[in-house]
Amino acid sequence: MSNVKVFRLAYADFFSQEPKKMVDYYTTTLGYRIMEEQDGITYLSNGVDHHNIVIRPGNQKGIRSYGYQLDGKLSLEEVQAQLHSQGIDSTLIVDGKPGVSRYLELHDPAGNTVELFTVMAQPVIGYGTTGILPLKLGHIAFYAKNFVETVEFYSDVLGFTFTDKIGEAFCNFLTCNHEHHVLNIVSSDETRLHHIAYQLRDAGHQYASSDILAKQGLNVLWGPSRHTAGHNIATYHHDSDGNVVELYTEMDVYISELDIFEPRPWHQELPLKPRKWEGLSSWGTEFEVDLAKI
Ligand SMILES: [Fe+2]
C-alpha cells in the first residue's frame, strides 16, 4: 500500500474556446477573484489559495488537469520514487505555473492529467463581494474509461477511501478527507468531466444562488433535491461553456475512524456506513431523466 496521501482537491484547470466568457462566469456568477493573468491563462481564487480555477484558451471545452494537494509527509522526490515503484511514471515540474512552484505531473488510468503538489502560495486575495460566493471547490465527477483501474489508482496509489457506490459497477464515490466525496468516478467508454461541484453555506444560500443564476439567464437543470449517496442538497446548471456545475450543501461528513457518516435526521439507517445505492435522489426526483443529456 502506498504512503502517498492526497488530502484535498485544490484546483481544476479548464480549456475553453471562449475563455473570456468562462472568466466572466467565474467572476460575475460565482464571485471568484482574478489572482493573475499570464500568457492568456487566468488564475482565479475564491479567497485564500493562489488559484482554485484556471481558465486557458483551447480548441475544446473541458478539463486540462486536476490539482491535488499532498499531506507533505513525503517530499515530491519521495512521492515520485514511490509512484515509480508502482509502475507509474511522473514528471517533476519546477516553475511551471504561478502559485505552485513544484508539482508532479502524471496520468490516471482514465487518461486525466493529475498534478500533485505539497505547497501552494496563499496570497489571501479575499472573497468577492458579488455573485454566489461558494465556500469552496468541493468535488469533481468524471466519466472514466478503465473504470476499475481508475478507482484502484485513487484508492491504492493516492490514498482515497471508498465511501459509496451507485449500482454494482457504475459509479464510485471516494474521499480523501472528512467529506463524503471529493471524487465521483462514473464508468464509461470515454473520459470527460461529468460535473464540478461547489459547496454552499446552507439551504438559504442554495435558494439565493438559484435567484442569482436566474437573473443571469442560467437555468437550473435539476434540483434542489437531496442525493442518496452523500445526502447533499444539490442543484445543477451549465457554465458558459456548457460544463455542468453543481451547487450543494449539507453533504455527509465521513468519520474514518468509525467508517460511518455523522448521524443526520434524514438518514434512513443508523449508523450509516458506506454502501451501495440504486437511485440518485432520496426524494424520488427523476435525476436520471432531467440530467439525461449530461
Ligand atoms: Fe456531485
Boltz pocket constraint, residues with backbone or C-beta under 6 A from the ligand:
constraints:
  - pocket:
      binder: B
      contacts: [[A, 139], [A, 141], [A, 184], [A, 195], [A, 197], [A, 246]]
      max_distance: 6.0
